[in-house]
Amino acid sequence: MSNQTSEKVRALYEKYPYPPRAPGESVDPYVDYMLGFSRVPLRHSPTFLDAGCGTGACALGAAVLNKNLQVFACDFNQSGLDAIEDDIDELGLNNIELRRLDLLNLPEDFGPEQGFDVIYCMGVIHHTPDPAGVLKALAGRLAPQGVMRLMVYADKGRHALYRFAGAVQSLPLSHEATIDERVMAAKSLLMELESVTARQGYPVPSLRGILADSNSVSLEEFVDRYLHPHDEPYNLGLLREHIEAAGLKFHRWFESRYWDLEELLPEASERGDFPTDDWQRFEIVEELFDRDQYDCYLVKPGFLANDGPLTLDCSIKLSPQVHLTEVSYRGFGLEHKARVLFYPDESLSLEQAKILKAVAKQARTLKELLSEWGVENERLWLNEASWLLRRDYLFRPNF
Ligand SMILES: C[S@@+](CC[C@H](N)C(=O)[O-])C[C@H]1O[C@@H](n2cnc3c(N)ncnc32)[C@H](O)[C@@H]1O
């Protein structure tokens, strides 16, 4: 049974490799940022594993952006690996190794002896018949001070999607109907739902939130969403159980502010309305907001986090997920704004903007910067930099 499931999943991705991307296109998986989570200095050339890499957008981004990094990418579908192979040749990369393998049978000696410094496993294990087993096998390949980024689907936030997928599955198409015929039927249904929505004036469930773009997404994305042969979403309890069973520890969410009740509901937080236990708080967030995935950083129990206070001698760098902007107002000079990931823009003080610009390309210590600028009020600048660090505008690099 489990072999049959795996085979269906592999065949789907063989035909519709994910993520769809143009040749050479890649994304930054923030490896340098993740390596900065540990306070134990890294003394070797770091290693990165993209487990279930698909067409390799993250693996390629990691290899292109960090020439010192040794990148490993594995998947059990060949089409995705072929796409990466083409790009490796085209880009002349020599720091990336590909391996076709099934994560359900991950060889214990796969990768470097000391384990991987960073492991990515994004959108993969909920498509396997043994997600807990895969997570445990990957944990076994994580270095003691390594960091794993795991993303799995969240049941509650994807409820509308599963309802629509369920409706599509119930359409009385013949058993021999090809996946393309199913896609056509699903798309026609969605199109009609769009006109119903227009008539009603409010969206039907299958077109709300993340699903609103369903008719314009690529074929690969559409199939991945609605016609997947095996998509077993998580809930918070199961996620916690699998993390613990794998011998791992939850470090924090990737989008930490989206799970932070003080950020989301400051008045109720101020009144002390919420419980103090982290997981109970996450459950409240999940009930009140749409969270369609659990995207988190995991570590091993002996992990030594670099979470002490910032000092003048610490190297600091602009976080890779920051977008900085300068807005000019006629007669009023410049206003500096920045945002991390998809969070709203925040206005920066002049000191904050100056620090961020100074460490955008290269890591520096605050001490070096203040002496270059001839500034004396160290306390003020340290406070400004600490605020930037707390809100993820800065990180402390470790290699
Ligand atoms: C939704 S795609 C995610 C691709 C990539 N991680 C990303 O975030 O874009 C899921 C990938 O997991 C791979 N996969 C699923 N089960 C696997 C298994 N048992 N062993 C290896 N790869 C697997 C699929 O072939 C597919 O490429």
The ligand as an ORCA input file, in Angstrom:
! r2SCAN-3c Opt
* xyz 0 1
  C       5.617     19.911     -3.521
  S       7.155     19.349     -4.075
  C       8.245     20.387     -3.137
  C       9.531     20.707     -3.858
  C      10.458     21.651     -3.090
  N      10.850     21.127     -1.808
  C       9.813     23.001     -2.905
  O       9.589     23.429     -1.780
  O       9.549     23.665     -3.899
  C       7.375     17.792     -3.276
  C       8.631     17.058     -3.721
  O       8.872     15.972     -2.823
  C       9.340     14.864     -3.562
  N       9.073     13.647     -2.779
  C       7.888     13.214     -2.293
  N       8.047     12.044     -1.661
  C       9.368     11.735     -1.726
  C      10.160     10.645     -1.273
  N       9.604      9.635     -0.603
  N      11.490     10.654     -1.528
  C      12.054     11.668     -2.226
  N      11.360     12.729     -2.690
  C      10.035     12.761     -2.454
  C       8.534     14.943     -4.845
  O       9.122     14.201     -5.916
  C       8.494     16.455     -5.105
  O       9.546     16.853     -5.937
*
